């Protein structure tokens, strides 16, 4: 015998209020049965629909998207998940940018800088503009050299990287290292000083190395090998001459049997 339950029991089982259930009914998301006296009640089919609705909401879908999915037969679950994943990735990138601004501002406060509310708001507005501009510049460059697989891997990995370090301070470290190497050139790639620079380079690169897939690594190597074609369009903190020197210093160190620092785990297999 099919079990039919009333709206009060549905509310208890799902955690939804009776008001929410009536709202979803009004939006065409669920169609409860009616008793002879007109009271709402739910059978197995209606309960399954409610559980799907709650699952989709937890995945972040809007009610409009859920209604669209419910109205299609059959439901294209893969398309829905792919679209929602794009949205989640974008939200993650936005959160990573916000965290970078907050972390950088907190560091400045801890160093004793007088940051008041007005200054903080200005930093946020300025930071948003810089990050947006920088992201656009880098996208123009990376689109030339990154495969679709590499782009997908980056989209998954970058949010995790953004939660582990201060991006603004990280960029400043690259500028500092790139400047010191540039000032030391010309330098014998096989010298102890060159090997020290190479090791410092790969230690600083470790946050990327830790999450890099083969596609990400190959795309990055190709991009920087062609740095002379896009230099000035985006700023990694060093120029093509510095990158070329590091490549030579790394090759010389490896040939001599020296450890140059962290490498991707998959490259050691």
Buried (B, 14 or more C-beta within 10 A) or exposed (E): EEEBBBBEEBBEEBEBEEEEBBBBBEEEBBEBEEEEEEEBBBEEEBBEBBEBBBEBEEBEBEBEBBBBBBEEEEBEEEEBEEEBBEBEBEEBBBEBBBBBBBBBBEEBEEEEEEBEEEEBEEBBEEBBEEBEEBEEBBEEBBEEBBEEBBBBBBBBBBBEBBEEBBBBEBBEBBEEBBEEBEEBEEBEBBEEEBBEBBBBBBEBBEBBBBBBBEBBBBBBEBBBBBBEEBBEEBBBBBBBBBBBBBBBBBBBBEEEEBEBBBBBEEEEE
